[in-house]
């Protein structure tokens, strides 16, 4: 069992770290202050080919695996940045890649790889359904060779900065399907020339996450933009979630290491009562524990990524990686804030910004309680708890 990264993976890590150095703390701090989208950063990642890393070479992408993609987003977060502005393109396009027609792949994947199209948004969550995706109310009705979508999505991030958006909608009412996960379909919506009623309203939240409420009123979508079979969309959604979980875990690992690096630096530099505060066990031990938790979570990330790239089942590992990494990064965040004391609340120290950002992963893109429910039921064989 070899835990070492390959030479190519080390190259990926170094190249992304070098790129991120062009976008220092001040860049992210100013964006956070203005609640602005990191346009220059996303363009730089796109031009370097990192956002198309999972697209096969035959469609103009990098042809690499989720392991390498996870290294990319980890380095973004370890540098002090936030990959939420662009990480979705890595796993959203996976729905097209795995379940789209060859015509859809040829039409969309090459321009996405070249940076001519952005696929950054996936409309799934709804105000009334929440995590119970089978209860979504957005519907798509087929008439005269087209679909017409009506309904509402919430927390659809980056919709205002995307050319394309995937939308999950019911094509068969909930009451008419025996298996409640059936009857939902996934559509490619071209936001550049959307015909019919489409309104996107930004939602101001705790972090600079560019999230929105999206309203559809008889939005016209060509029938050829249906992905795969009608009614099988929930299964297609689940296929992409393992990749999402692994990438989120990697982002949390990057956050955790950023917090630990900053805590160690400050604990060595800050002198109180004639000695560095890091010499005190009350300061040193929590930092050491944070390091241990992050490193342990990272092992689950690598296992989940390896299984995914081998085409093996990895639902349990992907979920556990997200759970452990998000908890480790949150622990590290609190330790880092404690070490900095009052200075941790100063905006120019960046701790409070990263503190807010990493807190999100306790509840999104899946709540950790639902991860525990999944483990209890599907891994341990306990009765369904919800």
LOBA-85383 format. One record per residue (C-alpha): x, y, z; residue number from 1. Coordinates in pm, whole numbers, plus 50000, padded with zeros to 5 digits. Example, Ala and Ser with C-alpha at 12.3 -4.5 7.8 and 13.67 -1.06 7.14 Angstrom:
[site [51230; 49550; 50780]; 1] [site [51367; 49894; 50714]; 2] 
***
This chain:
[site [50000; 50000; 50000]; 1] [site [50168; 50318; 49876]; 2] [site [50046; 50645; 50027]; 3] [site [50283; 50861; 49826]; 4] [site [50153; 51091; 49555]; 5] [site [50280; 51026; 49205]; 6] [site [50516; 51271; 49038]; 7] [site [50229; 51398; 48825]; 8] [site [50005; 51449; 49129]; 9] [site [50284; 51641; 49301]; 10] [site [50314; 51852; 48988]; 11] [site [49943; 51926; 49002]; 12] [site [49973; 52032; 49366]; 13] [site [50268; 52260; 49297]; 14] [site [50117; 52415; 48985]; 15] [site [49789; 52499; 49160]; 16] [site [49974; 52635; 49464]; 17] [site [50184; 52856; 49236]; 18] [site [49871; 52987; 49064]; 19] [site [49699; 53056; 49397]; 20] [site [49992; 53268; 49513]; 21] [site [49882; 53521; 49252]; 22] [site [49562; 53565; 49456]; 23] [site [49672; 53649; 49813]; 24] [site [49464; 53705; 50125]; 25] [site [49391; 54063; 50025]; 26] [site [49219; 53947; 49706]; 27] [site [48978; 53714; 49889]; 28] [site [48925; 53962; 50171]; 29] [site [48816; 54236; 49932]; 30] [site [48584; 53998; 49746]; 31] [site [48428; 53899; 50077]; 32] [site [48379; 54263; 50171]; 33] [site [48203; 54340; 49841]; 34] [site [48032; 54000; 49817]; 35] [site [48180; 53979; 49469]; 36] [site [48248; 53682; 49242]; 37] [site [48618; 53588; 49194]; 38] [site [48606; 53636; 48818]; 39] [site [48982; 53675; 48771]; 40] [site [49057; 53366; 48980]; 41] [site [48803; 53150; 48797]; 42] [site [48939; 53267; 48464]; 43] [site [49294; 53182; 48569]; 44] [site [49192; 52832; 48684]; 45] [site [49000; 52782; 48360]; 46] [site [49286; 52899; 48138]; 47] [site [49525; 52668; 48321]; 48] [site [49293; 52375; 48250]; 49] [site [49216; 52286; 48610]; 50] [site [48838; 52321; 48584]; 51] [site [48828; 52073; 48295]; 52] [site [49048; 51822; 48470]; 53] [site [48774; 51556; 48486]; 54] [site [48663; 51594; 48123]; 55] [site [48810; 51315; 47907]; 56] [site [49082; 51411; 47661]; 57] [site [48860; 51321; 47364]; 58] [site [48636; 51613; 47464]; 59] [site [48927; 51850; 47522]; 60] [site [48972; 51802; 47897]; 61] [site [49255; 51685; 48117]; 62] [site [49136; 51327; 48141]; 63] [site [49244; 51292; 48503]; 64] [site [49063; 51146; 48803]; 65] [site [48883; 51266; 49110]; 66] [site [49208; 51221; 49303]; 67] [site [49377; 51493; 49102]; 68] [site [49066; 51711; 49108]; 69] [site [49062; 51686; 49487]; 70] [site [49423; 51802; 49498]; 71] [site [49324; 52111; 49298]; 72] [site [49045; 52223; 49534]; 73] [site [49247; 52133; 49844]; 74] [site [49528; 52363; 49734]; 75] [site [49284; 52646; 49663]; 76] [site [49156; 52626; 50020]; 77] [site [49496; 52573; 50177]; 78] [site [49613; 52892; 50003]; 79] [site [49335; 53087; 50177]; 80] [site [49096; 53091; 49883]; 81] [site [48761; 52925; 49827]; 82] [site [48686; 52681; 49546]; 83] [site [48310; 52712; 49592]; 84] [site [48316; 52966; 49311]; 85] [site [48402; 52698; 49060]; 86] [site [48417; 52347; 49207]; 87] [site [48068; 52262; 49086]; 88] [site [48185; 52257; 48724]; 89] [site [48400; 51958; 48811]; 90] [site [48119; 51737; 48932]; 91] [site [47810; 51885; 48764]; 92] [site [47943; 51807; 48417]; 93] [site [47981; 51447; 48538]; 94] [site [47604; 51407; 48491]; 95] [site [47641; 51492; 48123]; 96] [site [47953; 51278; 48090]; 97] [site [47797; 50968; 48246]; 98] [site [47437; 50995; 48131]; 99] [site [47422; 51244; 47846]; 100] [site [47390; 51148; 47483]; 101] [site [47694; 51156; 47258]; 102] [site [47545; 51461; 47087]; 103] [site [47517; 51640; 47424]; 104] [site [47874; 51551; 47514]; 105] [site [48003; 51681; 47180]; 106] [site [47791; 51995; 47206]; 107] [site [47873; 52096; 47563]; 108] [site [48192; 51935; 47695]; 109] [site [48451; 52077; 47448]; 110] [site [48341; 52441; 47494]; 111] [site [48330; 52386; 47871]; 112] [site [48685; 52250; 47855]; 113] [site [48798; 52550; 47649]; 114] [site [48640; 52791; 47893]; 115] [site [48386; 52917; 47640]; 116] [site [48094; 52784; 47847]; 117] [site [48045; 52770; 48221]; 118] [site [47841; 52498; 48385]; 119] [site [47842; 52610; 48747]; 120] [site [47486; 52569; 48869]; 121] [site [47260; 52276; 48955]; 122] [site [46904; 52351; 49062]; 123] [site [46802; 52078; 49306]; 124] [site [46709; 52214; 49652]; 125] [site [46365; 52365; 49706]; 126] [site [46222; 52567; 49996]; 127] [site [45957; 52312; 50093]; 128] [site [46146; 51991; 50016]; 129] [site [46487; 52062; 50169]; 130] [site [46686; 51740; 50195]; 131] [site [46383; 51530; 50097]; 132] [site [46455; 51557; 49727]; 133] [site [46172; 51320; 49632]; 134] [site [45930; 51592; 49745]; 135] [site [46043; 51858; 49499]; 136] [site [45754; 52044; 49338]; 137] [site [45923; 52193; 49033]; 138] [site [45764; 52021; 48736]; 139] [site [45846; 51979; 48368]; 140] [site [45562; 51917; 48126]; 141] [site [45622; 51802; 47770]; 142] [site [45421; 51972; 47496]; 143] [site [45486; 51984; 47123]; 144] [site [45837; 51843; 47144]; 145] [site [45950; 52076; 47423]; 146] [site [45948; 52078; 47801]; 147] [site [45808; 52363; 48008]; 148] [site [45948; 52400; 48359]; 149] [site [45758; 52567; 48641]; 150] [site [45863; 52590; 49006]; 151] [site [46124; 52730; 49242]; 152] [site [46475; 52638; 49352]; 153] [site [46671; 52782; 49643]; 154] [site [47042; 52796; 49727]; 155] [site [47128; 52752; 49361]; 156] [site [47479; 52888; 49376]; 157] [site [47656; 53064; 49089]; 158] [site [47345; 53077; 48866]; 159] [site [47426; 53438; 48777]; 160] [site [47780; 53339; 48676]; 161] [site [47697; 53034; 48469]; 162] [site [47601; 52989; 48105]; 163] [site [47437; 52654; 48165]; 164] [site [47242; 52514; 48455]; 165] [site [47120; 52164; 48526]; 166] [site [46771; 52146; 48673]; 167] [site [46603; 51854; 48848]; 168] [site [46227; 51857; 48793]; 169] [site [45937; 51619; 48830]; 170] [site [45808; 51484; 48500]; 171] [site [45569; 51248; 48680]; 172] [site [45383; 51370; 48990]; 173] [site [45488; 51228; 49325]; 174] [site [45147; 51071; 49379]; 175] [site [45163; 50878; 49051]; 176] [site [45489; 50688; 49109]; 177] [site [45523; 50380; 49323]; 178] [site [45895; 50431; 49382]; 179] [site [45919; 50793; 49499]; 180] [site [46271; 50831; 49359]; 181] [site [46129; 50778; 49010]; 182] [site [45957; 51041; 48798]; 183] [site [46227; 51309; 48822]; 184] [site [46434; 51421; 48524]; 185] [site [46745; 51632; 48466]; 186] [site [46754; 51907; 48205]; 187] [site [47026; 52128; 48061]; 188] [site [46905; 52488; 48071]; 189] [site [47092; 52738; 47854]; 190] [site [47077; 53054; 48063]; 191] [site [47208; 53268; 47778]; 192] [site [46890; 53239; 47574]; 193] [site [46635; 53107; 47820]; 194] [site [46288; 53151; 47674]; 195] [site [45992; 53197; 47903]; 196] [site [45979; 53289; 48267]; 197] [site [46311; 53275; 48449]; 198] [site [46398; 53497; 48746]; 199] [site [46720; 53467; 48949]; 200] [site [46736; 53654; 49278]; 201] [site [47055; 53665; 49488]; 202] [site [47032; 53556; 49852]; 203] [site [47259; 53734; 50098]; 204] [site [47408; 53476; 50331]; 205] [site [47679; 53440; 50595]; 206] [site [47952; 53373; 50339]; 207] [site [48038; 53508; 49995]; 208] [site [47882; 53213; 49818]; 209] [site [47693; 53372; 49526]; 210] [site [47377; 53174; 49598]; 211] [site [47032; 53242; 49461]; 212] [site [46663; 53166; 49449]; 213] [site [46554; 53067; 49098]; 214] [site [46196; 53093; 48977]; 215] [site [46068; 52912; 48668]; 216] [site [45739; 53001; 48502]; 217] [site [45679; 52786; 48192]; 218] [site [46050; 52801; 48104]; 219] [site [46089; 52647; 47759]; 220] [site [46357; 52379; 47724]; 221] [site [46423; 52181; 47404]; 222] [site [46346; 51810; 47435]; 223] [site [46704; 51731; 47327]; 224] [site [46825; 51895; 47650]; 225] [site [46678; 51613; 47859]; 226] [site [46968; 51411; 48003]; 227] [site [46927; 51035; 47972]; 228] [site [46585; 50882; 48025]; 229] [site [46284; 51073; 48146]; 230] [site [46209; 50985; 48509]; 231] [site [46561; 50861; 48595]; 232] [site [46703; 51193; 48707]; 233] [site [46729; 51111; 49077]; 234] [site [46962; 50821; 48997]; 235] [site [47173; 51049; 48779]; 236] [site [47189; 51300; 49064]; 237] [site [47311; 51035; 49307]; 238] [site [47587; 50931; 49067]; 239] [site [47736; 51279; 49093]; 240] [site [47709; 51308; 49470]; 241] [site [48004; 51082; 49549]; 242] [site [48232; 51308; 49345]; 243] [site [48084; 51610; 49521]; 244] [site [48141; 51459; 49865]; 245] [site [48506; 51379; 49786]; 246] [site [48577; 51728; 49654]; 247] [site [48410; 51891; 49955]; 248] [site [48618; 51670; 50184]; 249] [site [48933; 51787; 50006]; 250] [site [48830; 52151; 50047]; 251] [site [48782; 52091; 50419]; 252] [site [49125; 51931; 50438]; 253] [site [49268; 52242; 50274]; 254] [site [49081; 52464; 50521]; 255] [site [49201; 52255; 50814]; 256] [site [49563; 52286; 50708]; 257] [site [49524; 52660; 50655]; 258] [site [49390; 52700; 51010]; 259] [site [49667; 52485; 51156]; 260] [site [49937; 52673; 50964]; 261] [site [49803; 53008; 51086]; 262] [site [49763; 52884; 51443]; 263] [site [50119; 52749; 51455]; 264] [site [50260; 53068; 51305]; 265] [site [50077; 53291; 51553]; 266] [site [50149; 53064; 51852]; 267] [site [50523; 53077; 51777]; 268] [site [50524; 53452; 51724]; 269] [site [50294; 53574; 51999]; 270] [site [50480; 53627; 52327]; 271] [site [50290; 53667; 52654]; 272] [site [50445; 53658; 53003]; 273] [site [50788; 53630; 52847]; 274] [site [50728; 53313; 52640]; 275] [site [50562; 53213; 52312]; 276] [site [50204; 53108; 52378]; 277] [site [50268; 52792; 52176]; 278] [site [50490; 52674; 52460]; 279] [site [50182; 52639; 52678]; 280] [site [50016; 52299; 52662]; 281] [site [49673; 52463; 52671]; 282] [site [49757; 52621; 52335]; 283] [site [49983; 52353; 52190]; 284] [site [49772; 52044; 52251]; 285] [site [49455; 52162; 52072]; 286] [site [49665; 52252; 51767]; 287] [site [49825; 51908; 51775]; 288] [site [49483; 51744; 51805]; 289] [site [49354; 51948; 51510]; 290] [site [49649; 51828; 51303]; 291] [site [49579; 51465; 51396]; 292] [site [49210; 51498; 51307]; 293] [site [49282; 51657; 50969]; 294] [site [49542; 51393; 50881]; 295] [site [49305; 51110; 50977]; 296] [site [49023; 51258; 50769]; 297] [site [49262; 51296; 50478]; 298] [site [49321; 50920; 50474]; 299] [site [48949; 50863; 50419]; 300] [site [48955; 51123; 50141]; 301] [site [49232; 50933; 49961]; 302] [site [49050; 50601; 50004]; 303] [site [48724; 50740; 49868]; 304] [site [48902; 50905; 49575]; 305] [site [49093; 50586; 49491]; 306] [site [48775; 50377; 49495]; 307] [site [48597; 50634; 49277]; 308] [site [48877; 50640; 49021]; 309] [site [48880; 50259; 49013]; 310] [site [48510; 50257; 48932]; 311] [site [48426; 50081; 49257]; 312] [site [48141; 50152; 49500]; 313] [site [48242; 50437; 49728]; 314] [site [47921; 50581; 49872]; 315] [site [48012; 50500; 50229]; 316] [site [48370; 50622; 50196]; 317] [site [48273; 50943; 50014]; 318] [site [48016; 51028; 50280]; 319] [site [48253; 50944; 50566]; 320] [site [48526; 51153; 50406]; 321] [site [48293; 51453; 50391]; 322] [site [48178; 51397; 50750]; 323] [site [48525; 51354; 50901]; 324] [site [48690; 51630; 50698]; 325] [site [48420; 51887; 50772]; 326] [site [48433; 51808; 51143]; 327] [site [48814; 51824; 51143]; 328] [site [48820; 52160; 50963]; 329] [site [48559; 52302; 51201]; 330] [site [48761; 52185; 51501]; 331] [site [49074; 52340; 51349]; 332] [site [48883; 52663; 51284]; 333] [site [48781; 52696; 51647]; 334] [site [49134; 52617; 51765]; 335] [site [49278; 52877; 51530]; 336] [site [49032; 53140; 51653]; 337] [site [49110; 53055; 52017]; 338] [site [49484; 53079; 51954]; 339] [site [49446; 53423; 51797]; 340] [site [49215; 53547; 52071]; 341] [site [49077; 53890; 51992]; 342] [site [49298; 53916; 51685]; 343] [site [49106; 53628; 51531]; 344] [site [48807; 53858; 51496]; 345] [site [49005; 54121; 51307]; 346] [site [48910; 54112; 50939]; 347] [site [49266; 54165; 50817]; 348] [site [49378; 53844; 50988]; 349] [site [49142; 53644; 50760]; 350] [site [49065; 53392; 51035]; 351] [site [48706; 53510; 51077]; 352] [site [48644; 53484; 50701]; 353] [site [48775; 53129; 50676]; 354] [site [48594; 53045; 51001]; 355] [site [48262; 53143; 50842]; 356] [site [48340; 52964; 50519]; 357] [site [48433; 52628; 50667]; 358] [site [48128; 52626; 50897]; 359] [site [47910; 52582; 50590]; 360] [site [48030; 52227; 50533]; 361] [site [47864; 52103; 50849]; 362] [site [47529; 52156; 50678]; 363] [site [47598; 52170; 50304]; 364] [site [47593; 52028; 50048]; 365] [site [47455; 51756; 50275]; 366] [site [47390; 51790; 50646]; 367] [site [47623; 51575; 50855]; 368] [site [47322; 51430; 51036]; 369] [site [47204; 51286; 50706]; 370] [site [47550; 51140; 50651]; 371] [site [47523; 50969; 50989]; 372] [site [47176; 50844; 50896]; 373] [site [47319; 50702; 50573]; 374] [site [47598; 50525; 50758]; 375] [site [47358; 50389; 51018]; 376] [site [47116; 50249; 50763]; 377] [site [47327; 50154; 50460]; 378] [site [47656; 50062; 50623]; 379] [site [47559; 49928; 50965]; 380] [site [47219; 49786; 50876]; 381] [site [47025; 49981; 51137]; 382] [site [46657; 50073; 51083]; 383] [site [46595; 50385; 50875]; 384] [site [46585; 50679; 51115]; 385] [site [46391; 50932; 50905]; 386] 
***
